[in-house]
Amino acid sequence: MEFRHLGHSGLIVSEISYGNWLTHGSQVEEDAAKQCVAAALDEGITTFDTADVYAGTKAEEVLGRALKGVRRESLEIFTKVFWPTGPGKNDRGLSRKHITEAIHGSLRRLQTDYVDLYQAHRFDNETPLEETLKTFDDLVRQGKVLYIGVSEWTADQIARALKIADEMGFDRIVSSQPQYSMLWRVIESEVVPLSEKEGIGQIVWSPIGQGVLTGKYLPGQQPPEGSRATDKGGSAMIARFMRDDVLTRVQELKPVASDLGLSMAQLAIAWVLQNQNVSSAIVGASRPEQVRDNVKAAGVKLDESVMGRIDEILGDIVERDPAKTVSPATRP
Ligand SMILES: NC(=O)c1ccc[n+]([C@@H]2O[C@H](COP(=O)([O-])OP(=O)(O)OC[C@H]3O[C@@H](n4cnc5c(N)ncnc54)[C@H](OP(=O)(O)O)[C@@H]3O)[C@@H](O)[C@H]2O)c1
């Protein structure tokens, strides 16, 4: 495994981290979830990402059990707050009330006294930004949270938060968690330049396009049994990439990967890690063999001719519009 700093912070994270969205507490049984976490630890992954909302809070519980007994100081545990975790009007968003209640629930489920990174899962248009940032800052002072990050915020939202933090003396955001892959590059024009300037690192999600960039989904054919595209919870999430034009171009990447002696998943993960503003690529896995395949992307260098070949193959199916970074207009 290779390691990078989380933005300009002192925190070091594994270049490849393990996330449990759609898998733990949902698509995969607890046994398989624990095997994936064990494989991740065995392969040198130290950074784990989850969220209170995953599997209706069950994913945090599974991760807490899977990491039980592991030396806490050897792990970086990341979670998030924003999406609904209960039926009430205050069981969501980034108000002082919900953030405070949410961190207590997350710490209990994860069986830990603190999380290394606490992330605003989306921007809350119904709460004053000062209220959110002050609450996060209080959690840092209380030792419940070590660093603060955001997820799927626009460059403008991040810039506004930094300005307030600097004026008020609050802890600054150190990370941004956007979707980023060969297929989805919407952060490149605005979020990344601002982040480079401000010392914010990207912890990117779905670097393998939810499995699509492995090339296992063939155009015009049924998805393989047991894959995310056949999962009750996952199929709607992966649908945006399950188009024949996308799947056809992805098949054309196979010679690029094989010329380099890489699997398709490794090529996809290595691709996001070429961006030096990326601190870590969060990979998901439904079985331990996938984790063992994926970690081999750590430290892989892709030269300019390879990057150019990938761009030529994918052409206009790549999404680059920064306006695709959106949070709900009102609380969900
Ligand atoms: N902040 C946010 O809003 C947000 C949103 C989404 C995700 N995330 C974070 O990012 C993490 C990763 O997201 P993701 O799961 O979509 O990432 P991903 O790594 O792009 O996709 C993971 C899925 O692809 C398939 N796969 C992975 N490696 C494979 C391999 N070597 N061979 C074949 N198939 C393979 C597996 O699904 P199957 O085996 O089922 O096909 C696996 O569950 C999440 O767990 C979460 O922590 C954050």
The ligand as a Gaussian input file, in Angstrom:
#p B3LYP/6-31G(d) Opt

LIG

0 1
 N      -20.100000      10.614000      -0.612000
 C      -21.000000      10.037000      -1.360000
 O      -22.027000      10.622000      -1.686000
 C      -20.740000       8.623000      -1.811000
 C      -21.577000       8.021000      -2.756000
 C      -21.289000       6.716000      -3.143000
 C      -20.194000       6.049000      -2.594000
 N      -19.411000       6.667000      -1.650000
 C      -18.262000       5.984000      -1.001000
 O      -17.436000       5.388000      -1.987000
 C      -17.326000       3.999000      -1.737000
 C      -17.106000       3.261000      -3.017000
 O      -18.233000       3.420000      -3.889000
 P      -18.591000       2.262000      -4.887000
 O      -18.863000       1.011000      -4.122000
 O      -19.616000       2.736000      -5.816000
 O      -17.150000       2.130000      -5.634000
 P      -16.548000       1.300000      -6.817000
 O      -15.249000       0.818000      -6.263000
 O      -16.545000       2.104000      -8.055000
 O      -17.534000       0.052000      -7.050000
 C      -17.525000      -1.017000      -6.149000
 C      -18.293000      -2.197000      -6.695000
 O      -17.749000      -2.619000      -7.947000
 C      -17.642000      -4.040000      -7.980000
 N      -16.200000      -4.348000      -7.971000
 C      -15.232000      -3.754000      -7.225000
 N      -14.034000      -4.283000      -7.479000
 C      -14.220000      -5.231000      -8.408000
 C      -13.344000      -6.114000      -9.065000
 N      -12.041000      -6.099000      -8.810000
 N      -13.869000      -6.968000      -9.986000
 C      -15.191000      -6.970000     -10.245000
 N      -16.072000      -6.162000      -9.645000
 C      -15.595000      -5.282000      -8.731000
 C      -18.330000      -4.554000      -6.715000
 O      -19.725000      -4.701000      -6.964000
 P      -20.437000      -6.097000      -7.388000
 O      -19.526000      -7.220000      -7.022000
 O      -21.700000      -6.089000      -6.614000
 O      -20.685000      -5.964000      -8.845000
 C      -18.147000      -3.398000      -5.760000
 O      -19.074000      -3.365000      -4.709000
 C      -18.606000       3.677000      -0.970000
 O      -18.531000       2.481000      -0.242000
 C      -18.716000       4.869000      -0.084000
 O      -17.819000       4.744000       1.010000
 C      -19.683000       7.940000      -1.268000

